[in-house]
Amino acid sequence: MKRLILIAAFILTAGTLAAQNYIIVNSEKVFKSIDAYNTAISDLDKLAKQYQDQVDAKFAEVEALYNNYVSQKTSLSAAARQTRENAILARGQELGLKSLGKAKFQAKDDETVLEPMVAKLCELRAKKGMTEEQARKQLADDSYFGTMLVVMGMADGLVSGSVNSTANTVRPALQVIKTKPGTSLVSGAFLMCFKDHVAVFADCAINLNPNAEQLAEIAIQSAETAKAFGLEPKVGMLSYSTLGSGKGPDVDLVEEATTIVKDKVPDLAVVGSIQFDAAWSPTVAATKAKGDPVAGHVNVFVFPDLCAGNIAYKAVQRSSGAAAVGPVLQGLNRPVNDLSRGATVQDIINTIALTAIEAQ
C-alpha cells in the first residue's frame, strides 16, 4: 500500500517585504511523534494486509477451479466444457473479480477456429512442405495454438512458458510470427522493478554466446524496450573491465559491440566496456569512470553472454526483492513473452500487463 507523506513548509513573514524569516517544519517527524498518528498508520497497514489477503484468497479459489478444469477438460464434452467455464466465470463474479468476465476460453478442437488456422499454418510453412495432417498435429501443442491465435488476430499477444521451456515458446514464434524487418535475432530482457526505479537486464533468456554484432543488436533492442516503458535509455555494455582497465578477448568483444552501437545509433547514451558497479553506482563511477556521463546512471544493463545475464537477474531478484518482469522477447513482429517455470501468480499477472502494453 502506498502511503502518502505530506511534507509541509510554513513560511512566516515578519516586518517588511525586504526582511523575511523562514521556518521549515518537518511534518513527517512531527506526525511520527504523535501516538495517535502512529496507531492510525499501523491500523491502515493491518487493513491493507487484510484486504490483500482477501483478494489473494479469491484469486486462489478461482485459480484452483480453473486448474481443476484444465486437468479434466480433454475428457469433457463441448457442452460440459462450456458449463464448467461458465461456472468459473460466475464464481469469479460472486467473489467480486468483475474483470474475470472479460476472459474468453478457446477450445483447441473448435473447428470454426481450427480449420482456418490449419490453412494459415500450411500457408506459412509451405516451404517446409507442411500438410494439413501435420498442421493439426502441431496445433495440438498449446504453444503453437496460442501463437497462431496471435497470427490470426484473435489475440494481441502471447504469454507462455510457465509449464514449457523457453525454446517451446520461442520456436513457434520464430516460425510463424517471425522477426521484425531488419532484425536478425530475438533476445530476452527483464524489467527489474526496484523500490525506487526500473532497470532493463538483457540478454537473460535466449542467446548463449553472442558475437559483437549480435551483442550490439541486443543492446539496441533493449534500449527500445526501455523507451517503450517510459525510460530514457542509458546503456551499459558490461564486462570485467571498465573503460580499458582490463584486457582480454571477452573485453575486446564488448568494446567492439559498443563501437557498433555508437555507429548505428549515434544519439543513444551508451558506455562500455564497464563493470556492473561502475555502471550502477555514481560513487563508484566517479572513481572508475571519471567524467563519463553515462557511467553510474545506467538503466539498461547488457550482459556479455547468457550465463552472466541469467545468473545476474535471478541473483538480483532473489537477494534484493526486486520484481523481475519478463522475459520480454525482443525483435519479434508481435508481442510474445516467456515465463520462467518457477513463475508465481504475480509474475504471470505482471507479464500479462507488460504484454498488453506492448500490444498497444
PLY file of the C-alpha trace (Angstrom):
ply
format ascii 1.0
element vertex 360
property float x
property float y
property float z
element edge 359
property int vertex1
property int vertex2
end_header
0.00 0.00 0.00
1.37 3.36 -0.95
1.48 5.75 1.94
1.24 9.42 1.17
3.50 11.53 3.35
2.65 15.20 3.44
5.69 17.43 3.92
4.67 20.98 4.66
6.86 24.09 4.74
5.39 27.05 6.58
6.78 30.46 5.73
6.10 33.16 8.28
6.57 36.74 7.18
7.62 39.37 9.72
8.42 43.03 9.26
8.76 44.48 5.79
8.90 42.60 2.49
12.67 43.08 2.48
13.10 41.24 5.78
11.58 37.74 5.89
12.10 34.90 8.36
11.59 31.30 7.21
10.71 28.35 9.41
10.90 24.87 7.84
8.75 22.32 9.65
9.39 18.61 9.06
5.79 17.49 9.43
6.68 13.82 8.96
8.86 13.95 12.09
6.13 15.82 13.97
3.45 13.34 12.97
5.60 10.38 13.97
5.96 11.80 17.46
2.18 11.65 17.92
0.94 8.29 19.24
-2.45 8.63 17.53
-0.76 9.11 14.16
1.39 6.01 14.61
-1.63 4.00 15.73
-3.63 5.15 12.70
-0.83 4.22 10.31
-0.48 0.80 11.97
-4.24 0.22 11.67
-4.17 1.22 7.99
-1.32 -1.20 7.32
-3.25 -4.01 9.01
-6.36 -3.23 6.99
-4.35 -3.14 3.79
-2.82 -6.54 4.56
-6.23 -7.94 5.47
-7.69 -6.66 2.19
-4.75 -8.06 0.18
-5.13 -11.45 1.91
-8.82 -11.49 0.98
-8.03 -10.66 -2.68
-5.32 -13.33 -2.77
-7.73 -15.91 -1.35
-10.32 -15.07 -4.02
-7.78 -15.41 -6.79
-6.54 -18.70 -5.29
-10.07 -20.13 -5.25
-10.73 -19.22 -8.89
-7.26 -20.46 -9.87
-7.97 -23.82 -8.19
-11.27 -24.11 -10.09
-9.51 -23.31 -13.36
-6.62 -25.73 -12.75
-9.09 -28.49 -11.94
-10.96 -27.71 -15.15
-7.76 -27.77 -17.23
-6.77 -31.16 -15.82
-10.13 -32.65 -16.86
-11.14 -30.75 -19.98
-9.79 -33.26 -22.52
-12.26 -35.83 -21.18
-15.22 -33.43 -21.19
-17.75 -32.91 -23.96
-18.05 -29.49 -25.57
-21.25 -28.86 -23.59
-19.62 -29.91 -20.32
-16.63 -27.66 -21.01
-18.91 -24.70 -21.62
-20.79 -25.40 -18.39
-17.55 -25.56 -16.38
-16.23 -22.37 -17.98
-19.44 -20.52 -17.19
-19.28 -21.77 -13.61
-15.72 -20.45 -13.18
-16.68 -17.03 -14.54
-19.84 -16.94 -12.39
-17.86 -17.78 -9.24
-15.40 -15.06 -10.11
-18.27 -12.57 -10.33
-19.60 -13.73 -6.96
-16.19 -13.12 -5.40
-16.06 -9.61 -6.82
-13.50 -10.37 -9.55
-15.55 -8.41 -12.07
-12.92 -8.23 -14.81
-12.82 -12.02 -15.00
-15.91 -11.78 -17.18
-13.69 -10.37 -19.92
-11.82 -13.68 -20.10
-12.52 -15.96 -23.03
-11.90 -19.69 -23.14
-10.84 -21.04 -26.52
-11.08 -24.77 -27.12
-8.36 -26.20 -29.36
-10.81 -28.58 -31.03
-13.24 -25.85 -32.10
-13.37 -26.42 -35.87
-14.65 -22.91 -36.57
-11.28 -21.69 -35.32
-9.13 -24.71 -36.11
-9.98 -25.08 -39.81
-8.83 -21.59 -40.93
-5.89 -21.86 -38.54
-4.73 -25.10 -40.16
-4.97 -23.49 -43.60
-2.96 -20.47 -42.45
-0.27 -22.60 -40.84
0.07 -24.68 -44.01
0.42 -21.43 -45.99
3.09 -20.04 -43.65
5.04 -23.30 -43.60
4.53 -24.18 -47.27
8.27 -24.08 -48.00
8.71 -26.78 -45.38
6.05 -28.88 -47.09
3.61 -28.84 -44.18
0.47 -30.90 -44.76
-2.93 -30.46 -43.15
-2.34 -33.56 -41.03
1.00 -32.19 -39.80
-0.56 -28.80 -39.08
-3.33 -30.34 -36.98
-0.80 -32.37 -35.04
1.33 -29.29 -34.40
-1.68 -27.21 -33.32
-2.47 -29.78 -30.63
0.50 -28.20 -28.84
-0.59 -25.27 -26.65
2.40 -23.12 -27.66
1.69 -23.45 -31.39
-2.05 -22.98 -30.90
-1.54 -19.84 -28.81
0.96 -18.43 -31.28
-1.45 -18.98 -34.15
-4.20 -17.16 -32.21
-1.91 -14.11 -32.41
-1.21 -14.69 -36.11
-4.96 -14.98 -36.83
-5.66 -11.72 -34.99
-7.71 -13.46 -32.28
-5.20 -12.37 -29.65
-2.94 -9.31 -29.48
-0.10 -11.06 -27.70
1.00 -14.32 -26.12
2.25 -15.22 -22.64
3.66 -18.72 -22.31
6.30 -20.74 -20.53
5.05 -21.49 -17.01
4.86 -25.18 -17.94
7.08 -25.10 -21.04
10.71 -24.33 -21.78
11.74 -21.04 -23.36
12.57 -22.95 -26.55
8.96 -24.18 -26.79
7.74 -20.59 -26.59
10.30 -19.08 -28.97
10.31 -21.76 -31.68
6.70 -21.31 -32.90
7.03 -17.54 -32.65
10.12 -17.57 -34.88
8.43 -19.90 -37.35
5.14 -18.07 -37.84
5.31 -14.59 -36.27
8.93 -14.07 -37.35
11.33 -11.25 -36.55
10.85 -7.58 -37.36
12.29 -6.31 -40.67
15.99 -5.59 -40.31
16.25 -7.75 -37.19
18.43 -10.85 -37.24
17.75 -12.26 -33.78
15.38 -12.48 -30.84
16.63 -11.65 -27.36
15.14 -11.77 -23.88
15.09 -8.82 -21.47
13.77 -8.49 -17.93
12.27 -5.35 -16.44
13.82 -5.30 -12.96
11.44 -3.34 -10.74
13.22 -1.98 -7.68
11.59 0.11 -4.96
12.74 3.41 -6.45
13.40 2.71 -10.14
13.19 0.25 -13.04
16.11 -1.20 -15.00
16.37 -3.46 -18.05
18.62 -6.57 -17.93
19.46 -8.38 -21.20
20.03 -10.92 -22.69
18.88 -13.21 -19.91
17.00 -15.86 -21.87
17.96 -16.58 -25.47
21.46 -16.06 -26.92
24.21 -18.22 -25.45
27.38 -16.51 -26.67
26.56 -13.54 -28.91
29.24 -12.13 -31.17
29.91 -8.39 -31.32
27.23 -7.72 -33.96
24.65 -9.73 -32.05
25.55 -8.10 -28.73
25.15 -4.68 -30.33
21.72 -5.66 -31.65
20.69 -6.90 -28.20
21.75 -3.53 -26.76
19.73 -1.59 -29.34
16.67 -3.82 -28.85
16.93 -3.39 -25.08
17.13 0.39 -25.42
13.94 0.30 -27.48
12.27 -1.82 -24.79
13.28 0.77 -22.19
11.75 3.54 -24.31
8.53 1.56 -24.75
8.09 1.53 -20.98
8.85 5.19 -20.44
12.56 5.02 -19.60
15.21 7.22 -21.17
17.75 4.51 -22.01
21.29 4.74 -20.72
23.05 1.58 -21.85
25.94 -0.16 -20.11
27.88 -2.81 -22.05
29.09 -4.99 -19.19
32.34 -6.89 -18.72
35.08 -7.31 -16.11
36.80 -4.17 -17.42
35.86 -0.51 -17.08
37.00 1.66 -19.98
40.18 -0.30 -20.59
41.11 -1.28 -17.02
41.30 -4.94 -18.05
42.33 -6.78 -21.19
41.29 -9.98 -22.91
39.21 -11.37 -25.79
35.95 -11.03 -23.86
36.65 -7.34 -23.23
37.59 -6.85 -26.88
34.23 -8.30 -27.94
32.26 -5.95 -25.65
34.27 -2.93 -26.79
33.68 -3.85 -30.43
29.95 -4.22 -29.74
29.93 -0.80 -28.05
31.54 0.77 -31.13
28.89 -0.85 -33.36
26.08 0.52 -31.17
27.54 4.02 -31.33
27.87 3.80 -35.12
24.31 2.53 -35.63
22.58 4.75 -33.07
24.77 7.83 -32.52
22.25 9.53 -30.22
21.98 6.59 -27.83
23.65 7.10 -24.43
25.98 4.10 -24.08
29.14 3.23 -22.19
31.36 0.18 -22.50
33.02 -1.85 -21.62
32.11 -1.23 -18.00
31.88 -3.22 -14.79
28.50 -3.55 -13.12
29.41 -1.49 -10.05
30.67 1.42 -12.16
27.55 1.25 -14.32
25.22 1.15 -11.30
26.79 3.45 -8.71
27.61 7.15 -9.25
30.07 6.89 -6.36
32.00 4.03 -7.94
31.74 5.63 -11.39
33.36 8.81 -10.03
36.48 6.74 -9.36
36.45 4.09 -12.09
34.92 6.08 -14.96
35.50 9.69 -14.00
33.96 12.15 -16.43
31.81 9.62 -18.31
28.22 10.97 -18.42
26.56 7.52 -18.59
28.59 5.60 -16.02
26.82 5.44 -12.67
23.46 6.21 -14.31
22.95 3.09 -16.46
19.40 1.69 -16.59
19.88 -0.79 -19.46
22.41 -3.47 -18.50
23.65 -5.60 -21.40
25.45 -8.74 -20.25
28.17 -10.34 -22.42
26.55 -13.78 -22.56
23.51 -15.76 -21.44
25.31 -17.31 -18.47
26.09 -13.90 -16.95
22.67 -12.41 -17.74
20.60 -15.30 -16.44
22.59 -15.61 -13.21
22.54 -11.85 -12.64
18.80 -11.29 -12.95
17.97 -14.26 -10.69
20.59 -13.25 -8.11
19.30 -9.66 -8.02
15.67 -10.77 -7.95
16.15 -13.18 -5.04
18.59 -11.11 -2.99
17.05 -7.64 -3.36
13.36 -8.47 -3.61
13.10 -6.73 -6.98
10.28 -7.92 -9.22
11.63 -9.44 -12.43
9.02 -8.97 -15.16
9.62 -10.96 -18.31
11.45 -12.07 -20.19
10.26 -9.68 -22.85
11.06 -11.34 -26.17
12.64 -8.57 -28.23
12.77 -8.46 -32.01
9.50 -10.24 -32.90
6.75 -8.81 -35.09
4.12 -9.28 -32.36
4.29 -9.37 -28.55
5.28 -12.83 -27.29
6.62 -13.10 -23.76
8.08 -16.02 -21.90
7.68 -17.07 -18.26
10.03 -18.93 -16.00
8.76 -22.35 -14.99
9.20 -21.05 -11.45
6.84 -18.12 -12.14
4.45 -17.07 -9.39
0.87 -15.93 -9.98
2.07 -12.33 -9.58
4.83 -12.94 -12.16
2.19 -14.13 -14.63
-0.05 -11.12 -13.94
2.89 -8.73 -14.38
3.89 -10.33 -17.68
0.34 -10.21 -19.00
0.19 -6.49 -18.16
3.53 -5.95 -19.87
2.31 -7.81 -22.98
-0.85 -5.70 -23.10
1.23 -2.51 -23.03
3.44 -3.82 -25.85
0.37 -4.63 -27.94
-1.00 -1.08 -27.82
0 1
1 2
2 3
3 4
4 5
5 6
6 7
7 8
8 9
9 10
10 11
11 12
12 13
13 14
14 15
15 16
16 17
17 18
18 19
19 20
20 21
21 22
22 23
23 24
24 25
25 26
26 27
27 28
28 29
29 30
30 31
31 32
32 33
33 34
34 35
35 36
36 37
37 38
38 39
39 40
40 41
41 42
42 43
43 44
44 45
45 46
46 47
47 48
48 49
49 50
50 51
51 52
52 53
53 54
54 55
55 56
56 57
57 58
58 59
59 60
60 61
61 62
62 63
63 64
64 65
65 66
66 67
67 68
68 69
69 70
70 71
71 72
72 73
73 74
74 75
75 76
76 77
77 78
78 79
79 80
80 81
81 82
82 83
83 84
84 85
85 86
86 87
87 88
88 89
89 90
90 91
91 92
92 93
93 94
94 95
95 96
96 97
97 98
98 99
99 100
100 101
101 102
102 103
103 104
104 105
105 106
106 107
107 108
108 109
109 110
110 111
111 112
112 113
113 114
114 115
115 116
116 117
117 118
118 119
119 120
120 121
121 122
122 123
123 124
124 125
125 126
126 127
127 128
128 129
129 130
130 131
131 132
132 133
133 134
134 135
135 136
136 137
137 138
138 139
139 140
140 141
141 142
142 143
143 144
144 145
145 146
146 147
147 148
148 149
149 150
150 151
151 152
152 153
153 154
154 155
155 156
156 157
157 158
158 159
159 160
160 161
161 162
162 163
163 164
164 165
165 166
166 167
167 168
168 169
169 170
170 171
171 172
172 173
173 174
174 175
175 176
176 177
177 178
178 179
179 180
180 181
181 182
182 183
183 184
184 185
185 186
186 187
187 188
188 189
189 190
190 191
191 192
192 193
193 194
194 195
195 196
196 197
197 198
198 199
199 200
200 201
201 202
202 203
203 204
204 205
205 206
206 207
207 208
208 209
209 210
210 211
211 212
212 213
213 214
214 215
215 216
216 217
217 218
218 219
219 220
220 221
221 222
222 223
223 224
224 225
225 226
226 227
227 228
228 229
229 230
230 231
231 232
232 233
233 234
234 235
235 236
236 237
237 238
238 239
239 240
240 241
241 242
242 243
243 244
244 245
245 246
246 247
247 248
248 249
249 250
250 251
251 252
252 253
253 254
254 255
255 256
256 257
257 258
258 259
259 260
260 261
261 262
262 263
263 264
264 265
265 266
266 267
267 268
268 269
269 270
270 271
271 272
272 273
273 274
274 275
275 276
276 277
277 278
278 279
279 280
280 281
281 282
282 283
283 284
284 285
285 286
286 287
287 288
288 289
289 290
290 291
291 292
292 293
293 294
294 295
295 296
296 297
297 298
298 299
299 300
300 301
301 302
302 303
303 304
304 305
305 306
306 307
307 308
308 309
309 310
310 311
311 312
312 313
313 314
314 315
315 316
316 317
317 318
318 319
319 320
320 321
321 322
322 323
323 324
324 325
325 326
326 327
327 328
328 329
329 330
330 331
331 332
332 333
333 334
334 335
335 336
336 337
337 338
338 339
339 340
340 341
341 342
342 343
343 344
344 345
345 346
346 347
347 348
348 349
349 350
350 351
351 352
352 353
353 354
354 355
355 356
356 357
357 358
358 359
